[in-house]
């Protein structure tokens, strides 16, 4: 199973109108990549998003594109993006992965 994490975003001109919210172009590309990889490996794709009930639009779009499962993690409030640190790789010996301001 391949997991595609999709961010529910609002339209810049209408930040409080969920009718104009949806998946970002970057996440559309990530979903497409996940679907291609899953097809090549014989796996399925699960789409995941965090947000209020309106965020389910992102998941419906992902299912329409070919994802097999969709999961919404409920969040009523506004969430801000954060940096995530992933496990170290050999390139970390020569270049730090976290920004110097972190």
C-alpha positions as CSV (number, residue, x, y, z in Angstrom):
1,X,0.0,0.0,0.0
2,X,1.3,3.5,-0.9
3,X,0.1,6.4,1.2
4,X,-0.5,9.7,-0.4
5,X,-0.8,12.6,2.0
6,X,-2.9,15.4,0.5
7,X,-3.3,18.9,1.9
8,X,-6.7,20.5,1.8
9,X,-6.2,24.1,0.7
10,X,-8.5,27.0,0.3
11,X,-8.5,29.4,-2.6
12,X,-6.3,32.5,-1.9
13,X,-9.1,34.9,-2.8
14,X,-11.7,33.1,-0.8
15,X,-10.0,31.7,2.4
16,X,-13.3,31.1,4.3
17,X,-15.4,29.7,1.5
18,X,-15.0,25.9,1.4
19,X,-16.7,25.7,-2.1
20,X,-13.4,26.9,-3.6
21,X,-11.1,24.6,-1.5
22,X,-9.5,21.5,-2.8
23,X,-6.2,19.8,-3.6
24,X,-3.1,21.8,-4.4
25,X,-1.4,21.3,-7.8
26,X,1.7,20.0,-6.0
27,X,-0.5,17.4,-4.2
28,X,-2.2,16.5,-7.5
29,X,1.2,15.6,-8.8
30,X,2.1,13.6,-5.7
31,X,-1.1,11.7,-6.1
32,X,-0.4,11.0,-9.7
33,X,3.1,9.8,-8.9
34,X,1.7,7.5,-6.1
35,X,-0.8,6.0,-8.5
36,X,1.8,5.4,-11.2
37,X,4.2,3.8,-8.7
38,X,1.3,1.7,-7.2
39,X,0.4,0.4,-10.6
40,X,4.0,-0.5,-11.4
41,X,4.4,-2.4,-8.1
42,X,0.9,-3.9,-8.0
43,X,-0.1,-2.0,-4.9
44,X,-3.0,0.2,-3.9
45,X,-3.0,3.8,-2.9
46,X,-4.6,5.2,0.3
47,X,-5.2,9.0,0.3
48,X,-5.0,10.8,3.6
49,X,-5.9,14.4,4.5
50,X,-6.5,16.4,7.7
51,X,-9.3,18.9,8.1
52,X,-12.9,19.5,8.6
53,X,-15.8,17.7,6.8
54,X,-15.2,20.0,3.8
55,X,-11.8,18.4,3.3
56,X,-13.5,15.2,2.1
57,X,-13.7,16.8,-1.4
58,X,-9.9,16.1,-1.6
59,X,-10.5,12.5,-0.8
60,X,-13.4,12.2,-3.3
61,X,-11.1,13.6,-6.0
62,X,-8.4,11.1,-5.0
63,X,-10.8,8.2,-5.2
64,X,-12.0,9.4,-8.6
65,X,-8.4,9.4,-9.8
66,X,-7.9,5.8,-8.8
67,X,-7.0,5.7,-5.1
68,X,-8.5,2.6,-3.4
69,X,-9.0,4.0,0.1
70,X,-9.5,7.5,1.6
71,X,-9.0,8.6,5.2
72,X,-9.8,12.0,6.7
73,X,-8.3,12.9,10.1
74,X,-10.7,15.3,11.7
75,X,-9.5,18.7,12.6
76,X,-11.9,21.5,13.3
77,X,-9.3,24.2,13.9
78,X,-6.7,25.8,11.6
79,X,-3.5,23.8,11.4
80,X,-0.2,25.3,10.4
81,X,2.4,23.5,8.3
82,X,5.5,22.3,10.1
83,X,8.9,20.8,9.2
84,X,9.2,17.1,9.7
85,X,12.6,15.5,10.2
86,X,12.9,12.1,8.5
87,X,15.4,9.4,9.3
88,X,19.0,10.1,8.4
89,X,20.5,9.2,5.1
90,X,24.2,8.9,4.1
91,X,24.0,12.4,2.5
92,X,23.4,13.8,5.9
93,X,27.0,13.4,6.7
94,X,27.9,16.1,4.3
95,X,24.8,18.3,4.4
96,X,22.3,18.8,7.2
97,X,18.7,18.2,6.4
98,X,17.2,20.7,8.9
99,X,17.3,24.4,8.1
100,X,19.8,26.4,10.1
101,X,16.9,28.4,11.7
102,X,15.3,25.2,13.1
